[in-house]
Amino acid sequence: MNIHPTAAVAAGAEIAEDVVVGPFAVIDAKVRIRAGCRIEGHAQLLNSVELGESCEVGHGAIIGGNPQDLGFDRATPSGIVIGARNVFREHVTVNRSSVEGGATRIGDGNYLMASSHAGHDVVIGDNNVIANACMLGGHVTVGNSTFLGGGGGFHQFVRIGDLCMVKGLTAISQDVPPFVIMSGSNDVRGLNSIGLRRAGYDKETRDSIKLAFTIVMREGHNIDAALEKAAANALKPEAEAFVEFFRTPSRKGICRV
């Protein structure tokens, strides 16, 4: 175990033998760090954090800090559960859950760039890129393989669908459907066609998604009529998932063209 002598590691912390902990890092007693992780100088893992294998926590990052919730009681037991192969760059902040016994959750293979923030009770899937200074409010849900542009703001409780691309400095206060490109303030710009190809979706699947997108977004139907028309088509499962996103109850409403 390679722990710098200036690091503050509380008794009770569980740290795998090959973990590297840099100078002046802080690790609380209820933290568990799996094999292959690297904790850079001045990083802090606070309260209850489970960090999966081969993660990197950058300089000055704070994982497990208290929720930014004016009514939160810091005595509330809660934590963060993080999967494998995640990168948290410099000064990233991820807050623990605001719910007793709850957890903010991050999956596998995500890359959170410098100064990005994930609020309490956020749920992030796998293989997402969250760019510099991106801000996820409490209870935001992020799917898989998304790209969230730098400086983007995401209001609490919004859902972000799979394989969407959100441009930098975008303000999102409603749910973002899968496979779309977003800009401005809740503005759907079109399908993430390049992202779909890069993800290995074949032409037939991409065409099916495009049909579903056209019916729901472009033809001017109200949402009930659009979903009824979409259901009458033999859509691929991925296109069905796009349609199903609109059937799922939403607290914030869903972005449409």
Secondary structure, 3 states (H helix, E strand, C coil): CEECCCCEECCCCEECCCCEECCCCEECCCEEECCCCEECCCCEECCEEEECCCCEECCCCEEEECCCCCCCCCCCCCEEEECCCCEECCCCEEECCCCCCCEEEECCCCEECCCCEECCCCEECCCCEECCCCEECCCCEECCCCEECCCCEECCCCEECCCCEECCCCEECCEECCCEEEECECEEEEECHHHHHHCCCCHHHHHHHHHHHHHHHHCCCCHHHHHHHHHCCCCCHHHHHHHHHHHCCCCCCECCC
